[in-house]
Amino acid sequence: MTREAFITLVEREQEALRGFLLALCCGNKSDADDLAQDSLVKAYLSSAGYQEKGRFRSWMFKIAYNTFLNHKASCRTMDTLDEARQLISSQSAESCFEHQSLYLALRTLPPKERSAITLFYLNGYNIKEIATITDTSEDAVKKQLSRGRDKLKARLEL
């Protein structure tokens, strides 16, 4: 893949990538931007290995997901919404974020459930695609979605 082709594809997909990482990082824009930058660098360095058999977005999301897992300590799981609220309130810019209650609830989910929920509901991937991106089985993705939905319903009191 040429540099120009890579840039064109990234320009088309970068907003979706940032949105995906923003959801994984529970609304923490700074962490999401750092992970997006790391993901793009990793993607560029391995762009020769992209074989154009699948969607570029899926390939990028897989790199971003793995980057997120490697840095998940910066977006640690909270046990309760109160703990998440306390962390968010200490981050003045993020405390006014439009979808704060959703990100607070997402922060309480384990990373695998958070990733499955984010990929399925916010990015529109199907179960098979999520399994490919996260290197898990389709049954595991279904369980993660089910558990994540149940926990979100309970935490958001829907």
VMD Tcl script that builds the backbone (N, CA, C; Angstrom):
set m [mol new atoms 474]
animate dup $m
set s [atomselect $m all]
$s set {name element resname resid chain x y z} {
  {N N MET 1 A 0.846 -1.169 0.000}
  {CA C MET 1 A 0.000 0.000 0.000}
  {C C MET 1 A 0.895 1.237 0.000}
  {N N THR 2 A 0.565 2.170 -0.852}
  {CA C THR 2 A 1.355 3.393 -0.917}
  {C C THR 2 A 0.993 4.315 0.238}
  {N N ARG 3 A 1.868 5.243 0.492}
  {CA C ARG 3 A 1.630 6.230 1.552}
  {C C ARG 3 A 0.363 7.029 1.260}
  {N N GLU 4 A 0.182 7.417 0.017}
  {CA C GLU 4 A -0.983 8.210 -0.376}
  {C C GLU 4 A -2.285 7.422 -0.192}
  {N N ALA 5 A -2.251 6.139 -0.559}
  {CA C ALA 5 A -3.439 5.290 -0.391}
  {C C ALA 5 A -3.778 5.143 1.093}
  {N N PHE 6 A -2.756 4.978 1.920}
  {CA C PHE 6 A -2.963 4.860 3.361}
  {C C PHE 6 A -3.590 6.142 3.908}
  {N N ILE 7 A -3.048 7.280 3.526}
  {CA C ILE 7 A -3.572 8.565 4.004}
  {C C ILE 7 A -5.031 8.745 3.591}
  {N N THR 8 A -5.357 8.386 2.368}
  {CA C THR 8 A -6.730 8.501 1.886}
  {C C THR 8 A -7.676 7.645 2.714}
  {N N LEU 9 A -7.276 6.403 2.963}
  {CA C LEU 9 A -8.114 5.504 3.755}
  {C C LEU 9 A -8.250 5.991 5.199}
  {N N VAL 10 A -7.177 6.477 5.782}
  {CA C VAL 10 A -7.217 6.968 7.161}
  {C C VAL 10 A -8.112 8.193 7.257}
  {N N GLU 11 A -8.012 9.104 6.292}
  {CA C GLU 11 A -8.863 10.298 6.319}
  {C C GLU 11 A -10.341 9.915 6.301}
  {N N ARG 12 A -10.666 8.868 5.579}
  {CA C ARG 12 A -12.053 8.420 5.481}
  {C C ARG 12 A -12.522 7.756 6.782}
  {N N GLU 13 A -11.632 7.102 7.509}
  {CA C GLU 13 A -12.015 6.294 8.670}
  {C C GLU 13 A -11.624 6.878 10.025}
  {N N GLN 14 A -10.894 7.977 10.053}
  {CA C GLN 14 A -10.349 8.434 11.337}
  {C C GLN 14 A -11.413 8.880 12.342}
  {N N GLU 15 A -12.518 9.456 11.891}
  {CA C GLU 15 A -13.566 9.864 12.837}
  {C C GLU 15 A -14.209 8.644 13.491}
  {N N ALA 16 A -14.457 7.599 12.709}
  {CA C ALA 16 A -15.022 6.363 13.266}
  {C C ALA 16 A -14.044 5.738 14.257}
  {N N LEU 17 A -12.761 5.761 13.923}
  {CA C LEU 17 A -11.739 5.217 14.816}
  {C C LEU 17 A -11.704 5.991 16.122}
  {N N ARG 18 A -11.724 7.306 16.042}
  {CA C ARG 18 A -11.712 8.123 17.260}
  {C C ARG 18 A -12.968 7.900 18.096}
  {N N GLY 19 A -14.103 7.766 17.439}
  {CA C GLY 19 A -15.344 7.497 18.168}
  {C C GLY 19 A -15.310 6.157 18.883}
  {N N PHE 20 A -14.770 5.150 18.213}
  {CA C PHE 20 A -14.625 3.823 18.810}
  {C C PHE 20 A -13.728 3.889 20.048}
  {N N LEU 21 A -12.588 4.539 19.917}
  {CA C LEU 21 A -11.661 4.636 21.048}
  {C C LEU 21 A -12.216 5.526 22.156}
  {N N LEU 22 A -12.949 6.562 21.800}
  {CA C LEU 22 A -13.564 7.423 22.809}
  {C C LEU 22 A -14.548 6.619 23.656}
  {N N ALA 23 A -15.312 5.754 23.016}
  {CA C ALA 23 A -16.242 4.905 23.761}
  {C C ALA 23 A -15.492 3.904 24.633}
  {N N LEU 24 A -14.429 3.301 24.096}
  {CA C LEU 24 A -13.649 2.353 24.902}
  {C C LEU 24 A -13.013 3.039 26.104}
  {N N CYS 25 A -12.630 4.302 25.928}
  {CA C CYS 25 A -12.003 5.059 27.013}
  {C C CYS 25 A -13.027 5.835 27.832}
  {N N CYS 26 A -14.296 5.492 27.650}
  {CA C CYS 26 A -15.372 6.034 28.477}
  {C C CYS 26 A -15.446 7.555 28.451}
  {N N GLY 27 A -15.235 8.133 27.300}
  {CA C GLY 27 A -15.359 9.576 27.149}
  {C C GLY 27 A -14.098 10.364 27.451}
  {N N ASN 28 A -13.020 9.700 27.811}
  {CA C ASN 28 A -11.773 10.401 28.104}
  {C C ASN 28 A -11.079 10.717 26.774}
  {N N LYS 29 A -11.289 11.946 26.296}
  {CA C LYS 29 A -10.801 12.351 24.981}
  {C C LYS 29 A -9.280 12.291 24.884}
  {N N SER 30 A -8.613 12.642 25.929}
  {CA C SER 30 A -7.155 12.639 25.929}
  {C C SER 30 A -6.606 11.218 25.710}
  {N N ASP 31 A -7.133 10.266 26.470}
  {CA C ASP 31 A -6.699 8.869 26.306}
  {C C ASP 31 A -7.052 8.346 24.918}
  {N N ALA 32 A -8.260 8.676 24.450}
  {CA C ALA 32 A -8.699 8.206 23.132}
  {C C ALA 32 A -7.808 8.775 22.034}
  {N N ASP 33 A -7.460 10.048 22.129}
  {CA C ASP 33 A -6.585 10.655 21.124}
  {C C ASP 33 A -5.197 10.025 21.134}
  {N N ASP 34 A -4.679 9.763 22.338}
  {CA C ASP 34 A -3.369 9.108 22.435}
  {C C ASP 34 A -3.403 7.713 21.811}
  {N N LEU 35 A -4.459 6.963 22.105}
  {CA C LEU 35 A -4.581 5.617 21.547}
  {C C LEU 35 A -4.793 5.660 20.038}
  {N N ALA 36 A -5.541 6.644 19.560}
  {CA C ALA 36 A -5.742 6.783 18.113}
  {C C ALA 36 A -4.414 7.053 17.423}
  {N N GLN 37 A -3.628 7.933 17.999}
  {CA C GLN 37 A -2.322 8.240 17.413}
  {C C GLN 37 A -1.427 7.002 17.405}
  {N N ASP 38 A -1.385 6.287 18.521}
  {CA C ASP 38 A -0.588 5.052 18.582}
  {C C ASP 38 A -1.075 4.036 17.560}
  {N N SER 39 A -2.391 3.907 17.437}
  {CA C SER 39 A -2.974 2.946 16.488}
  {C C SER 39 A -2.625 3.298 15.054}
  {N N LEU 40 A -2.692 4.578 14.721}
  {CA C LEU 40 A -2.385 5.005 13.355}
  {C C LEU 40 A -0.913 4.776 13.018}
  {N N VAL 41 A -0.048 5.018 13.973}
  {CA C VAL 41 A 1.381 4.760 13.754}
  {C C VAL 41 A 1.609 3.266 13.531}
  {N N LYS 42 A 0.996 2.433 14.375}
  {CA C LYS 42 A 1.141 0.979 14.221}
  {C C LYS 42 A 0.579 0.518 12.878}
  {N N ALA 43 A -0.555 1.082 12.499}
  {CA C ALA 43 A -1.163 0.707 11.216}
  {C C ALA 43 A -0.267 1.101 10.049}
  {N N TYR 44 A 0.300 2.296 10.113}
  {CA C TYR 44 A 1.171 2.743 9.028}
  {C C TYR 44 A 2.403 1.845 8.917}
  {N N LEU 45 A 2.972 1.511 10.078}
  {CA C LEU 45 A 4.168 0.674 10.073}
  {C C LEU 45 A 3.888 -0.745 9.560}
  {N N SER 46 A 2.645 -1.186 9.698}
  {CA C SER 46 A 2.320 -2.526 9.208}
  {C C SER 46 A 1.414 -2.482 7.975}
  {N N SER 47 A 1.307 -1.343 7.330}
  {CA C SER 47 A 0.417 -1.200 6.174}
  {C C SER 47 A 0.817 -2.090 4.999}
  {N N ALA 48 A 2.078 -2.458 4.927}
  {CA C ALA 48 A 2.498 -3.365 3.854}
  {C C ALA 48 A 1.834 -4.727 4.011}
  {N N GLY 49 A 1.448 -5.076 5.238}
  {CA C GLY 49 A 0.803 -6.355 5.495}
  {C C GLY 49 A -0.698 -6.354 5.257}
  {N N TYR 50 A -1.285 -5.176 5.042}
  {CA C TYR 50 A -2.722 -5.101 4.768}
  {C C TYR 50 A -2.972 -5.650 3.378}
  {N N GLN 51 A -3.826 -6.670 3.292}
  {CA C GLN 51 A -4.005 -7.380 2.034}
  {C C GLN 51 A -5.293 -7.024 1.301}
  {N N GLU 52 A -6.023 -6.058 1.777}
  {CA C GLU 52 A -7.245 -5.571 1.142}
  {C C GLU 52 A -8.277 -6.668 0.920}
  {N N LYS 53 A -8.235 -7.715 1.744}
  {CA C LYS 53 A -9.239 -8.780 1.648}
  {C C LYS 53 A -10.485 -8.393 2.438}
  {N N GLY 54 A -10.310 -7.623 3.489}
  {CA C GLY 54 A -11.428 -7.194 4.324}
  {C C GLY 54 A -11.548 -5.685 4.291}
  {N N ARG 55 A -12.432 -5.192 5.111}
  {CA C ARG 55 A -12.613 -3.745 5.183}
  {C C ARG 55 A -11.449 -3.105 5.921}
  {N N PHE 56 A -10.999 -1.975 5.426}
  {CA C PHE 56 A -9.910 -1.239 6.057}
  {C C PHE 56 A -10.308 -0.842 7.474}
  {N N ARG 57 A -11.568 -0.446 7.649}
  {CA C ARG 57 A -12.036 -0.025 8.970}
  {C C ARG 57 A -11.890 -1.163 9.980}
  {N N SER 58 A -12.264 -2.370 9.596}
  {CA C SER 58 A -12.133 -3.521 10.504}
  {C C SER 58 A -10.670 -3.761 10.871}
  {N N TRP 59 A -9.808 -3.647 9.893}
  {CA C TRP 59 A -8.372 -3.829 10.127}
  {C C TRP 59 A -7.863 -2.773 11.111}
  {N N MET 60 A -8.285 -1.520 10.910}
  {CA C MET 60 A -7.874 -0.434 11.807}
  {C C MET 60 A -8.435 -0.642 13.217}
  {N N PHE 61 A -9.707 -1.049 13.292}
  {CA C PHE 61 A -10.318 -1.263 14.593}
  {C C PHE 61 A -9.622 -2.382 15.353}
  {N N LYS 62 A -9.176 -3.400 14.646}
  {CA C LYS 62 A -8.463 -4.494 15.305}
  {C C LYS 62 A -7.148 -3.976 15.898}
  {N N ILE 63 A -6.448 -3.161 15.154}
  {CA C ILE 63 A -5.207 -2.564 15.670}
  {C C ILE 63 A -5.523 -1.672 16.864}
  {N N ALA 64 A -6.571 -0.859 16.744}
  {CA C ALA 64 A -6.958 0.042 17.839}
  {C C ALA 64 A -7.390 -0.744 19.073}
  {N N TYR 65 A -8.135 -1.814 18.862}
  {CA C TYR 65 A -8.578 -2.645 19.979}
  {C C TYR 65 A -7.377 -3.236 20.717}
  {N N ASN 66 A -6.425 -3.768 19.975}
  {CA C ASN 66 A -5.227 -4.325 20.603}
  {C C ASN 66 A -4.408 -3.249 21.305}
  {N N THR 67 A -4.355 -2.069 20.726}
  {CA C THR 67 A -3.663 -0.947 21.369}
  {C C THR 67 A -4.369 -0.578 22.672}
  {N N PHE 68 A -5.695 -0.561 22.631}
  {CA C PHE 68 A -6.474 -0.283 23.840}
  {C C PHE 68 A -6.187 -1.318 24.924}
  {N N LEU 69 A -6.201 -2.596 24.560}
  {CA C LEU 69 A -5.933 -3.642 25.550}
  {C C LEU 69 A -4.547 -3.489 26.162}
  {N N ASN 70 A -3.586 -3.082 25.343}
  {CA C ASN 70 A -2.229 -2.892 25.853}
  {C C ASN 70 A -2.130 -1.693 26.795}
  {N N HIS 71 A -3.044 -0.761 26.670}
  {CA C HIS 71 A -3.032 0.448 27.502}
  {C C HIS 71 A -4.240 0.528 28.424}
  {N N LYS 72 A -4.934 -0.581 28.651}
  {CA C LYS 72 A -6.197 -0.525 29.390}
  {C C LYS 72 A -6.044 -0.034 30.829}
  {N N ALA 73 A -4.854 -0.016 31.346}
  {CA C ALA 73 A -4.663 0.506 32.701}
  {C C ALA 73 A -5.026 1.993 32.770}
  {N N SER 74 A -4.912 2.696 31.644}
  {CA C SER 74 A -5.257 4.118 31.642}
  {C C SER 74 A -6.761 4.339 31.618}
  {N N CYS 75 A -7.510 3.293 31.361}
  {CA C CYS 75 A -8.975 3.381 31.349}
  {C C CYS 75 A -9.503 2.221 32.178}
  {N N ARG 76 A -9.122 2.210 33.443}
  {CA C ARG 76 A -9.414 1.057 34.280}
  {C C ARG 76 A -10.910 0.916 34.575}
  {N N THR 77 A -11.300 -0.297 34.869}
  {CA C THR 77 A -12.694 -0.605 35.163}
  {C C THR 77 A -13.034 -0.133 36.566}
  {N N MET 78 A -14.188 0.485 36.695}
  {CA C MET 78 A -14.680 0.941 37.992}
  {C C MET 78 A -15.701 -0.074 38.499}
  {N N ASP 79 A -15.832 -0.152 39.814}
  {CA C ASP 79 A -16.786 -1.084 40.391}
  {C C ASP 79 A -18.196 -0.509 40.460}
  {N N THR 80 A -18.303 0.802 40.643}
  {CA C THR 80 A -19.619 1.420 40.779}
  {C C THR 80 A -19.678 2.705 39.972}
  {N N LEU 81 A -20.907 3.162 39.726}
  {CA C LEU 81 A -21.079 4.443 39.035}
  {C C LEU 81 A -20.549 5.598 39.877}
  {N N ASP 82 A -20.684 5.513 41.202}
  {CA C ASP 82 A -20.178 6.586 42.060}
  {C C ASP 82 A -18.669 6.737 41.926}
  {N N GLU 83 A -17.965 5.626 41.859}
  {CA C GLU 83 A -16.511 5.672 41.680}
  {C C GLU 83 A -16.163 6.301 40.338}
  {N N ALA 84 A -16.905 5.939 39.303}
  {CA C ALA 84 A -16.675 6.511 37.974}
  {C C ALA 84 A -17.004 8.005 37.962}
  {N N ARG 85 A -18.106 8.398 38.620}
  {CA C ARG 85 A -18.470 9.826 38.694}
  {C C ARG 85 A -17.361 10.635 39.369}
  {N N GLN 86 A -16.811 10.086 40.433}
  {CA C GLN 86 A -15.752 10.783 41.160}
  {C C GLN 86 A -14.537 10.994 40.260}
  {N N LEU 87 A -14.162 9.990 39.479}
  {CA C LEU 87 A -13.037 10.119 38.561}
  {C C LEU 87 A -13.340 11.149 37.482}
  {N N ILE 88 A -14.540 11.068 36.892}
  {CA C ILE 88 A -14.911 11.987 35.818}
  {C C ILE 88 A -14.984 13.423 36.338}
  {N N SER 89 A -15.502 13.628 37.540}
  {CA C SER 89 A -15.634 14.990 38.066}
  {C C SER 89 A -14.275 15.637 38.296}
  {N N SER 90 A -13.239 14.831 38.424}
  {CA C SER 90 A -11.896 15.390 38.585}
  {C C SER 90 A -11.286 15.784 37.250}
  {N N GLN 91 A -11.955 15.421 36.146}
  {CA C GLN 91 A -11.489 15.762 34.806}
  {C C GLN 91 A -12.442 16.802 34.235}
  {N N SER 92 A -12.148 18.062 34.434}
  {CA C SER 92 A -13.098 19.124 34.131}
  {C C SER 92 A -13.596 19.118 32.696}
  {N N ALA 93 A -12.744 18.908 31.709}
  {CA C ALA 93 A -13.194 18.951 30.317}
  {C C ALA 93 A -14.152 17.810 30.016}
  {N N GLU 94 A -13.872 16.627 30.523}
  {CA C GLU 94 A -14.722 15.485 30.243}
  {C C GLU 94 A -16.021 15.505 31.050}
  {N N SER 95 A -16.075 16.263 32.146}
  {CA C SER 95 A -17.261 16.238 32.990}
  {C C SER 95 A -18.476 16.841 32.300}
  {N N CYS 96 A -18.269 17.634 31.272}
  {CA C CYS 96 A -19.380 18.236 30.532}
  {C C CYS 96 A -19.704 17.454 29.276}
  {N N PHE 97 A -19.147 16.302 29.098}
  {CA C PHE 97 A -19.309 15.540 27.866}
  {C C PHE 97 A -20.770 15.128 27.670}
  {N N GLU 98 A -21.216 15.181 26.433}
  {CA C GLU 98 A -22.616 14.968 26.077}
  {C C GLU 98 A -23.181 13.629 26.548}
  {N N HIS 99 A -22.424 12.568 26.449}
  {CA C HIS 99 A -22.920 11.232 26.779}
  {C C HIS 99 A -22.310 10.716 28.076}
  {N N GLN 100 A -22.190 11.576 29.046}
  {CA C GLN 100 A -21.492 11.246 30.276}
  {C C GLN 100 A -22.079 10.031 30.985}
  {N N SER 101 A -23.394 9.935 31.096}
  {CA C SER 101 A -23.970 8.812 31.842}
  {C C SER 101 A -23.679 7.475 31.159}
  {N N LEU 102 A -23.707 7.459 29.830}
  {CA C LEU 102 A -23.371 6.228 29.121}
  {C C LEU 102 A -21.903 5.872 29.348}
  {N N TYR 103 A -21.006 6.843 29.228}
  {CA C TYR 103 A -19.589 6.568 29.434}
  {C C TYR 103 A -19.290 6.168 30.872}
  {N N LEU 104 A -20.012 6.740 31.816}
  {CA C LEU 104 A -19.840 6.320 33.206}
  {C C LEU 104 A -20.223 4.853 33.364}
  {N N ALA 105 A -21.332 4.477 32.769}
  {CA C ALA 105 A -21.771 3.080 32.857}
  {C C ALA 105 A -20.818 2.164 32.099}
  {N N LEU 106 A -20.346 2.591 30.936}
  {CA C LEU 106 A -19.379 1.784 30.177}
  {C C LEU 106 A -18.097 1.570 30.976}
  {N N ARG 107 A -17.686 2.570 31.739}
  {CA C ARG 107 A -16.458 2.467 32.531}
  {C C ARG 107 A -16.547 1.350 33.558}
  {N N THR 108 A -17.756 0.989 33.953}
  {CA C THR 108 A -17.905 -0.072 34.962}
  {C C THR 108 A -17.827 -1.469 34.353}
  {N N LEU 109 A -17.858 -1.564 33.023}
  {CA C LEU 109 A -17.786 -2.873 32.366}
  {C C LEU 109 A -16.342 -3.315 32.196}
  {N N PRO 110 A -16.103 -4.622 32.243}
  {CA C PRO 110 A -14.775 -5.131 31.909}
  {C C PRO 110 A -14.449 -4.790 30.446}
  {N N PRO 111 A -13.180 -4.641 30.109}
  {CA C PRO 111 A -12.798 -4.221 28.752}
  {C C PRO 111 A -13.383 -5.056 27.620}
  {N N LYS 112 A -13.474 -6.364 27.782}
  {CA C LYS 112 A -14.005 -7.195 26.697}
  {C C LYS 112 A -15.489 -6.933 26.467}
  {N N GLU 113 A -16.258 -6.777 27.541}
  {CA C GLU 113 A -17.680 -6.467 27.397}
  {C C GLU 113 A -17.851 -5.058 26.828}
  {N N ARG 114 A -17.051 -4.127 27.299}
  {CA C ARG 114 A -17.109 -2.751 26.802}
  {C C ARG 114 A -16.803 -2.718 25.312}
  {N N SER 115 A -15.812 -3.471 24.884}
  {CA C SER 115 A -15.450 -3.515 23.470}
  {C C SER 115 A -16.568 -4.107 22.628}
  {N N ALA 116 A -17.161 -5.202 23.085}
  {CA C ALA 116 A -18.237 -5.837 22.330}
  {C C ALA 116 A -19.431 -4.898 22.197}
  {N N ILE 117 A -19.822 -4.266 23.284}
  {CA C ILE 117 A -20.950 -3.323 23.263}
  {C C ILE 117 A -20.646 -2.160 22.322}
  {N N THR 118 A -19.459 -1.619 22.417}
  {CA C THR 118 A -19.073 -0.479 21.584}
  {C C THR 118 A -19.057 -0.845 20.107}
  {N N LEU 119 A -18.450 -1.964 19.776}
  {CA C LEU 119 A -18.380 -2.382 18.372}
  {C C LEU 119 A -19.763 -2.692 17.807}
  {N N PHE 120 A -20.615 -3.330 18.593}
  {CA C PHE 120 A -21.927 -3.748 18.098}
  {C C PHE 120 A -22.897 -2.567 18.003}
  {N N TYR 121 A -23.041 -1.823 19.090}
  {CA C TYR 121 A -24.064 -0.784 19.140}
  {C C TYR 121 A -23.613 0.575 18.610}
  {N N LEU 122 A -22.377 0.931 18.839}
  {CA C LEU 122 A -21.926 2.255 18.412}
  {C C LEU 122 A -21.274 2.248 17.042}
  {N N ASN 123 A -20.755 1.095 16.604}
  {CA C ASN 123 A -20.065 1.036 15.322}
  {C C ASN 123 A -20.742 0.127 14.302}
  {N N GLY 124 A -21.773 -0.597 14.704}
  {CA C GLY 124 A -22.561 -1.369 13.765}
  {C C GLY 124 A -21.939 -2.652 13.236}
  {N N TYR 125 A -20.955 -3.189 13.921}
  {CA C TYR 125 A -20.362 -4.450 13.490}
  {C C TYR 125 A -21.264 -5.607 13.886}
  {N N ASN 126 A -21.255 -6.675 13.076}
  {CA C ASN 126 A -22.018 -7.853 13.451}
  {C C ASN 126 A -21.137 -8.754 14.323}
  {N N ILE 127 A -21.739 -9.796 14.844}
  {CA C ILE 127 A -21.048 -10.670 15.797}
  {C C ILE 127 A -19.813 -11.320 15.180}
  {N N LYS 128 A -19.928 -11.762 13.940}
  {CA C LYS 128 A -18.790 -12.398 13.283}
  {C C LYS 128 A -17.627 -11.416 13.131}
  {N N GLU 129 A -17.928 -10.176 12.752}
  {CA C GLU 129 A -16.876 -9.166 12.595}
  {C C GLU 129 A -16.230 -8.830 13.938}
  {N N ILE 130 A -17.037 -8.755 14.983}
  {CA C ILE 130 A -16.497 -8.470 16.319}
  {C C ILE 130 A -15.576 -9.599 16.762}
  {N N ALA 131 A -15.978 -10.833 16.482}
  {CA C ALA 131 A -15.137 -11.980 16.838}
  {C C ALA 131 A -13.787 -11.889 16.138}
  {N N THR 132 A -13.782 -11.453 14.884}
  {CA C THR 132 A -12.526 -11.305 14.145}
  {C C THR 132 A -11.669 -10.189 14.733}
  {N N ILE 133 A -12.289 -9.050 15.013}
  {CA C ILE 133 A -11.549 -7.905 15.550}
  {C C ILE 133 A -10.945 -8.222 16.910}
  {N N THR 134 A -11.696 -8.918 17.747}
  {CA C THR 134 A -11.242 -9.176 19.122}
  {C C THR 134 A -10.568 -10.527 19.312}
  {N N ASP 135 A -10.426 -11.294 18.228}
  {CA C ASP 135 A -9.799 -12.614 18.299}
  {C C ASP 135 A -10.470 -13.531 19.320}
  {N N THR 136 A -11.815 -13.560 19.296}
  {CA C THR 136 A -12.574 -14.457 20.160}
  {C C THR 136 A -13.585 -15.213 19.304}
  {N N SER 137 A -14.282 -16.137 19.910}
  {CA C SER 137 A -15.303 -16.887 19.185}
  {C C SER 137 A -16.598 -16.078 19.129}
  {N N GLU 138 A -17.464 -16.446 18.209}
  {CA C GLU 138 A -18.759 -15.775 18.104}
  {C C GLU 138 A -19.583 -15.996 19.370}
  {N N ASP 139 A -19.502 -17.194 19.955}
  {CA C ASP 139 A -20.223 -17.467 21.199}
  {C C ASP 139 A -19.735 -16.571 22.333}
  {N N ALA 140 A -18.425 -16.344 22.385}
  {CA C ALA 140 A -17.875 -15.464 23.417}
  {C C ALA 140 A -18.388 -14.040 23.231}
  {N N VAL 141 A -18.466 -13.580 21.992}
  {CA C VAL 141 A -18.980 -12.232 21.714}
  {C C VAL 141 A -20.441 -12.136 22.154}
  {N N LYS 142 A -21.234 -13.161 21.850}
  {CA C LYS 142 A -22.643 -13.163 22.254}
  {C C LYS 142 A -22.780 -13.074 23.771}
  {N N LYS 143 A -21.938 -13.812 24.486}
  {CA C LYS 143 A -21.966 -13.773 25.956}
  {C C LYS 143 A -21.547 -12.401 26.469}
  {N N GLN 144 A -20.509 -11.821 25.857}
  {CA C GLN 144 A -20.050 -10.495 26.272}
  {C C GLN 144 A -21.135 -9.450 26.038}
  {N N LEU 145 A -21.812 -9.532 24.893}
  {CA C LEU 145 A -22.906 -8.600 24.606}
  {C C LEU 145 A -24.043 -8.757 25.605}
  {N N SER 146 A -24.402 -10.008 25.896}
  {CA C SER 146 A -25.490 -10.265 26.826}
  {C C SER 146 A -25.156 -9.755 28.230}
  {N N ARG 147 A -23.971 -10.092 28.699}
  {CA C ARG 147 A -23.552 -9.643 30.037}
  {C C ARG 147 A -23.437 -8.125 30.095}
  {N N GLY 148 A -22.850 -7.539 29.051}
  {CA C GLY 148 A -22.697 -6.093 29.009}
  {C C GLY 148 A -24.032 -5.373 29.006}
  {N N ARG 149 A -24.986 -5.863 28.205}
  {CA C ARG 149 A -26.334 -5.264 28.171}
  {C C ARG 149 A -26.992 -5.342 29.534}
  {N N ASP 150 A -26.911 -6.519 30.163}
  {CA C ASP 150 A -27.527 -6.689 31.472}
  {C C ASP 150 A -26.932 -5.729 32.497}
  {N N LYS 151 A -25.618 -5.602 32.474}
  {CA C LYS 151 A -24.969 -4.696 33.438}
  {C C LYS 151 A -25.314 -3.244 33.156}
  {N N LEU 152 A -25.348 -2.862 31.863}
  {CA C LEU 152 A -25.702 -1.486 31.517}
  {C C LEU 152 A -27.147 -1.170 31.918}
  {N N LYS 153 A -28.051 -2.106 31.673}
  {CA C LYS 153 A -29.446 -1.894 32.065}
  {C C LYS 153 A -29.549 -1.663 33.561}
  {N N ALA 154 A -28.854 -2.490 34.333}
  {CA C ALA 154 A -28.903 -2.354 35.788}
  {C C ALA 154 A -28.294 -1.031 36.241}
  {N N ARG 155 A -27.180 -0.656 35.643}
  {CA C ARG 155 A -26.496 0.563 36.080}
  {C C ARG 155 A -27.197 1.833 35.626}
  {N N LEU 156 A -27.814 1.772 34.466}
  {CA C LEU 156 A -28.526 2.942 33.951}
  {C C LEU 156 A -29.993 2.937 34.360}
  {N N GLU 157 A -30.402 1.866 35.043}
  {CA C GLU 157 A -31.763 1.702 35.549}
  {C C GLU 157 A -32.793 1.900 34.451}
  {N N LEU 158 A -32.588 1.171 33.340}
  {CA C LEU 158 A -33.521 1.254 32.206}
  {C C LEU 158 A -34.674 0.286 32.386}
}
mol reanalyze $m
mol bondsrecalc $m
mol representation Tube
mol addrep $m
